[in-house]
Each structure stands twice: as structure tokens, then as C-alpha cells.
Amino acid sequence: MNVTARTLAVAAASVLLLGCAHTGKPEQQAQAPLYSCYRHIYNNSSCNWKFQVEPTYKQHGNVFFGSANTSSCTQKNGPCTVAPGTTIDLHYTYTDGAADGQMNITDSTGKTNTWNYGNSVVNQCVSFNHKGNTGSVALNDPSGGDMNAWGPCNW
């Protein structure tokens, strides 16, 4: 293969690969390039709720709240105060394929409950570990790793 043919082949392969990689979604921010999964916090209640990854827990990966212009959130691991009627994006990241930690959720009276989250299969999205009713914030609702504040403004 001569140089011109090789150059054309490389260019064609590059165009093909770029076309396959296009998803129609905006590019993610550079602060957290290795997202493992995307989830949400839905606040369907009538009050603010605060979410934060427990800083003393030895976690794998991080949780990124909202985007750089979400003024009520510290993007990496929180805290993030979610106003009534608001949905905030969550991006859970991996460390060596694992994502786990503890999430603190604080109600409008200042009472905090904590739940562990993690993935039981490498490179799979997280879910919260709980049994039964979780009160005013439903965990893993509608999907694993989601949180849905729906009820009264306290635990």
C-alpha cells in the first residue's frame, strides 16, 4: 500500500470511528471523566433535602452532583441541597470497577439518615442497600442509585 492509499485508509477509519462514537449527548465535563453510571435525585416534596457522601467512609469512586453551574451543590461528593420540584443529575464513578460509599441525607429539621450504596458486579451501576421502608426519601426509585424525596419534610 502506498503512502497516499494508507493516508486515505487512516482518514476513512477515523471518520468511521468518530461517527460510531457520536451519541447525540453533550460531552461530559473534565472534572469526572470516568463516570460509571448516571442517576438522579428527584425532589417531589415541598422542602429542601441535603445529600452528601460521608467523608469519613473509605469509598471507591466519587459521586458528582449536578453540573458546574448548579449553585446549590458542591459538585464532587456534595453537599448538595435539592430544592422542591427539582431534579439533580448524579454521576457515580468507579475505582478499579468498584463504586461504593455512604450517602447522608438530611431533612429540613437537620436530622440525617445514612445508607450504604455500592455495586455488587464490577463496572455495574450502584444501588442502595436497605430493607423495607426508607421514609420520606425512596431509594433506588425509579432505578438503582436514584433517590426520590416524595413525602413529609422530615424523617
N, C-alpha and C positions, 0 to 999 in steps of 0.2 A: 504494500500500500504506500503510495507516495505521500509527501507532506500535505499537499492540498486535500487529498481524499481523507487523510487522517484528521485534519483540522475540521473538515465538514462533518465527519462522523462524530467527533467530540462535541461539536456545536449542536448537532441534532440530538445527541443523547442528553445534553444539558437542558435543552428545551423540553424534551420529553419528561425528564425528571422533575423539572420545575412545574410543568403542567400537572403531573401526578400529585405533587405536594400541595397544590393550591386547594384550600378547603373552603374559601369564602369567608373565613373568620378573620378578624383583625389579629395582627401579630401580638403576642404577649409581651409584657414588659420585661426588661432585662433583670429586674431585681430577683426574680424567681424563675429561672429558665427551665427547671426540671419539674414541672407540675406532674403529679401522679394522677390527680383527678380533680374535677370541678364539681362543686356542690354549692348550696345556698343556705342563707339564713332568711327565713320569711317571718316578718313581724306582722301578724294579723291581729295583734292585741291593741289595746288603747293606751299603752305606756311604753317607755323606753326599756330595753333589756341590754345588758352589757355582757360581752363574750370575750374571753381571754384564755389563751393557752397557759396552763400552770407553769410558771417559770422555774420552779424547783424540781420538776419532774424531768428525768433524763429521757427525752423524747428522741424519736427517729423522724427526720423531716421537720418541716415547719408548716404553719397554716398562714396563708396570706388572705387578709380581709379586704374586700373591696378593691379599689384601684388607687393610684397615687392621688387622685383628686377627691377621694371620699374623706371629707374633713373630720368626720366623727370617729375615724378609725386610725389606729397605728397599724400600718399595713402588715408588718411581719409579727405574727403571734398575738396581736392585739395589745391593749384592749380596743374593743370596737363597740360603740354604743349604737344600737339599731333603733331608729325612731319608729313609731307606729305607722303601719301601712307601707313599710319599706322592705325591699329585698336587697340583700348584700351578697355579692359573689364570694365564694370561698375557693381557695386553691390549696389543696393538700399536696405536699411534696414528699418524695422518698429520700431515704438514706439507705443505700445498698438494697433497694427494693422494698424496704420496710417503712411504714408510716404508722406511728403511734404516739400517744401523749394523753394528757388530761385537759379537758375543757372545763373552765369555770364559767358558770352562767349566773349572773347576778340580777335579781329582780328590782323593782322600783323602791323597795324598802331597804335595800342594801344586803339582803340575805343571799348567800352564794351556795349553790349546789355544784358538785363536781362529778363528771363522768369520764371514764377512760374511753378512748377510741383507738382503733388500730385496724390493720389488715391481716387476716389470717393466711392469705396467699400472697406470695411475693408479687409486686407490681400490680396489685389489685386495689381498688378503691377501699377506703375505710368505712367502718360502721361503728356506732357507739355500742358499748357493752352495757346492757341494762336488762332487767327483768321486770315486766309489768309497767304500770303507770309511771310516767315521769313528770306528772304535774302540768303546769301551765306551758311548758315547752316540750313539744313532742320531738323525740329524737328519731333519726332515720326516717323522717317523714317529709317528702314523699319517697326519698331514696336514701340508701345508706350514706351516712355522713352529713345529711341535711338536718337542719334544726328549724322547727316551726313554732314560734311563740303565738299562741292562739287563745289562751284562757285568761283568767284573772291576772292582775298585775303583781301577784306575789305567789310564793311557794305555798 
